[in-house]
Structures are given as C-alpha cells and as structure tokens.
C-alpha cells in the first residue's frame, strides 16, 4: 500500500494502516523529540511518552487533515511534536515541578533505531557502538545554538528542503544553508573532541 492510500485508510480508522504509518515514522519522531527536548525537559518527561502522545493526537486529527504524501505527514507530525514540547516546557517552568523521573537508559534496540534516524550525522566507520554514537550526537546537537539546532534538525532529521525550512524558520534559504553548514561542522567538531 503506498503512503497516500495508507493515509486515507488510516484516516478511516484502519488499524493496519495506522500501525504501518506510525511504525514507519516513530523512530525518526523519537529521534526528533530526543534532540529537541533539552536536558531540563528530558529529566521530567519520557521521549516515548511524548512520542505516543503526539501519535494519539495525530490519530484523532487524521480524518480532518488533508495530507497528500509522506513529506507533508512527517512535517505535520514533527511540527506537532515541537508544539507539544513547547507546551510541556512551559508547564514545567510554570509549575516548578520536582524532578520525579530520571532519563531512561537506552537498550540496544532503541540505540540502533536512533542511530539509524541520526544516520546523516554518521559516517560508516563511526557506527561501531550505537549507544555511544547516539549519546555523542545528542550531546553535540544539544550544544548547538538554537538557530543552528533548528536548521539542522529540520533539514537533516526531518528531511525538509532548505526552502521549506527557511519558510518554517522565517529566514532566507541562504541563511538556512549557512546555519546548517555551521551546525554540521560544529557537530563534527564536538563529536571528534575538537571544540
């Protein structure tokens, strides 16, 4: 079943289509959420819980959306995840909530899945240890200035075109290309210990 027909079937409530749709997008959604959460929010919220919440809301909204393809669906999904993270961050700042949960350690399957989602940051020779790669990439991305982190995650993790990312960020395409280039260079430098 191609994606447009999967989207239509999912919108009608077809459980197999819903499962296929989210199975295909959940690993990269979780990777996006991990990168965007930041340390304060990740100490209070589980990546998996946030991703499942976004997916539940997506199921509820799917019937009224007019999404024609995978790129549109994925962009919508990640924009919703970004909004949810902002809401959760505001909630925790306002409530001054206690740190009640520790970040969950990655098991081997989760680390391998995240490594695959972060593949655009890796070279084949750097894929020896999935857990180390994931932690290294996440630390490097978290250390980027906000503008670079946004440009890199939109173009590299979400797969948005430079033009789409520029529209989303309210910047020129040239500015986004520069942010991505500087961000990727900084990620490489941080991961190799040259920062």
C-alpha positions as CSV (number, residue, x, y, z in Angstrom):
1,X,0.0,0.0,0.0
2,X,1.5,3.4,-1.0
3,X,1.6,6.2,1.5
4,X,-1.4,8.2,0.2
5,X,-3.6,5.2,0.3
6,X,-2.2,4.3,3.7
7,X,-3.0,7.8,4.9
8,X,-6.6,7.5,3.6
9,X,-7.1,4.1,5.2
10,X,-5.6,5.4,8.5
11,X,-7.9,8.4,8.4
12,X,-10.8,5.9,8.1
13,X,-9.6,4.1,11.2
14,X,-8.0,1.1,9.5
15,X,-5.8,-0.3,12.3
16,X,-3.3,-2.0,10.0
17,X,-2.8,1.3,8.1
18,X,-2.4,3.2,11.3
19,X,0.2,0.8,12.6
20,X,2.1,0.9,9.3
21,X,2.0,4.7,9.3
22,X,3.4,5.1,12.8
23,X,5.8,2.2,12.5
24,X,7.4,4.0,9.6
25,X,7.6,7.4,11.3
26,X,8.0,6.6,15.0
27,X,11.8,6.1,15.1
28,X,12.6,9.4,13.5
29,X,9.9,11.1,15.6
30,X,11.5,9.8,18.7
31,X,14.9,11.0,17.5
32,X,13.5,14.4,16.8
33,X,11.9,14.6,20.2
34,X,15.2,13.5,21.9
35,X,17.1,16.2,20.1
36,X,14.6,18.9,20.8
37,X,13.7,18.1,24.4
38,X,16.8,19.6,26.1
39,X,18.1,18.4,29.4
40,X,15.6,20.1,31.7
41,X,12.6,18.6,29.9
42,X,14.2,15.2,29.4
43,X,14.7,14.9,33.1
44,X,10.9,15.3,33.6
45,X,9.4,13.6,30.5
46,X,9.9,10.4,28.7
47,X,10.7,10.6,25.0
48,X,8.5,7.6,24.4
49,X,5.6,9.1,26.3
50,X,5.8,12.4,24.3
51,X,6.0,10.5,21.0
52,X,3.0,8.3,21.9
53,X,1.0,11.4,23.0
54,X,1.8,13.0,19.6
55,X,0.7,9.9,17.8
56,X,-2.5,9.6,19.8
57,X,-3.3,13.2,18.8
58,X,-2.4,12.5,15.2
59,X,-4.8,9.6,15.1
60,X,-7.6,11.9,16.4
61,X,-6.8,14.6,13.8
62,X,-6.0,12.4,10.9
63,X,-9.5,12.3,9.5
64,X,-9.7,16.1,9.2
65,X,-6.2,16.6,7.7
66,X,-5.7,17.0,4.0
67,X,-2.2,15.4,3.8
68,X,-1.3,14.1,0.4
69,X,2.1,12.5,1.0
70,X,4.7,11.3,3.4
71,X,6.7,14.5,3.4
72,X,3.6,16.5,4.4
73,X,2.6,14.0,7.0
74,X,6.0,13.9,8.6
75,X,6.3,17.7,8.6
76,X,3.0,17.9,10.3
77,X,3.9,15.2,12.8
78,X,7.1,17.0,13.8
79,X,5.5,20.4,14.0
80,X,3.0,18.9,16.4
81,X,5.8,17.3,18.4
82,X,7.6,20.7,18.6
83,X,4.4,22.3,19.8
84,X,3.9,19.6,22.4
85,X,7.5,20.1,23.7
86,X,7.0,23.8,24.0
87,X,3.8,23.3,26.0
88,X,5.4,20.8,28.3
89,X,8.4,23.0,28.8
90,X,6.1,25.9,29.7
91,X,4.1,23.7,32.0
92,X,7.2,22.5,33.9
93,X,8.6,26.1,34.2
94,X,5.3,27.5,35.5
95,X,4.7,24.7,38.0
96,X,8.3,24.5,39.1
97,X,7.7,20.7,39.3
98,X,10.1,18.4,41.0
99,X,12.4,16.1,39.1
100,X,10.4,12.9,39.6
101,X,11.9,10.9,36.8
102,X,15.3,10.0,35.6
103,X,16.1,9.8,31.9
104,X,15.6,6.2,30.8
105,X,18.7,4.4,29.6
106,X,18.6,3.1,26.1
107,X,18.5,-0.6,25.4
108,X,20.4,-1.9,22.4
109,X,17.4,-1.9,20.0
110,X,16.5,1.7,20.9
111,X,20.1,2.8,20.4
112,X,20.3,1.1,17.0
113,X,17.0,2.6,15.9
114,X,18.1,6.1,16.9
115,X,21.5,5.6,15.3
116,X,19.6,4.8,12.0
117,X,17.5,8.0,12.4
118,X,20.7,10.0,13.0
119,X,22.4,8.4,10.0
120,X,23.0,11.7,8.3
121,X,25.4,12.7,11.1
122,X,27.4,9.5,10.9
123,X,30.0,8.0,8.6
124,X,30.1,4.2,8.2
125,X,33.3,4.0,10.2
126,X,31.7,5.7,13.2
127,X,28.9,3.1,13.6
128,X,30.7,0.7,15.9
129,X,28.8,1.4,19.1
130,X,25.2,2.6,18.8
131,X,24.8,3.8,22.3
132,X,27.9,5.9,22.2
133,X,27.0,7.3,18.8
134,X,23.5,8.3,19.9
135,X,24.8,9.9,23.1
136,X,27.5,11.7,21.2
137,X,25.2,13.0,18.5
138,X,22.6,14.2,21.0
139,X,25.2,16.0,23.2
140,X,26.6,17.7,20.1
141,X,23.2,18.8,18.8
142,X,22.1,20.0,22.2
143,X,25.2,22.2,22.4
144,X,24.4,24.0,19.1
145,X,22.9,27.5,19.3
146,X,19.1,27.4,18.9
147,X,19.1,28.7,15.3
148,X,21.7,26.1,14.1
149,X,19.9,23.3,16.0
150,X,16.6,24.2,14.4
151,X,18.1,24.4,10.9
152,X,20.0,21.1,11.3
153,X,17.0,19.2,12.7
154,X,14.6,20.5,10.2
155,X,16.8,19.7,7.2
156,X,18.7,16.6,8.3
157,X,16.4,14.9,10.7
158,X,13.0,15.8,9.3
159,X,14.3,15.9,5.7
160,X,12.8,19.3,4.9
161,X,14.1,21.1,1.9
162,X,16.1,24.3,2.5
163,X,13.2,26.3,1.1
164,X,10.7,24.6,3.4
165,X,12.9,25.1,6.4
166,X,13.5,28.7,5.5
167,X,9.7,29.3,5.4
168,X,9.3,27.5,8.7
169,X,12.1,29.5,10.4
170,X,11.3,32.8,8.8
171,X,14.7,33.0,7.2
172,X,16.2,33.1,3.7
173,X,17.4,29.9,2.1
174,X,20.9,31.2,2.1
175,X,20.7,31.8,5.9
176,X,19.4,28.3,6.5
177,X,22.2,26.8,4.3
178,X,24.7,28.7,6.4
179,X,23.2,27.6,9.7
180,X,23.1,24.0,8.5
181,X,26.8,24.1,7.3
182,X,28.0,25.7,10.6
183,X,25.8,23.4,12.7
184,X,27.1,20.2,11.0
185,X,30.7,21.5,11.2
186,X,30.1,22.1,14.9
187,X,28.5,18.7,15.5
188,X,31.5,17.0,13.7
189,X,34.0,19.1,15.8
190,X,32.2,18.3,19.1
191,X,31.9,14.6,18.3
192,X,35.6,14.4,17.5
193,X,36.6,16.4,20.6
194,X,37.9,19.4,18.7
195,X,35.6,22.1,20.1
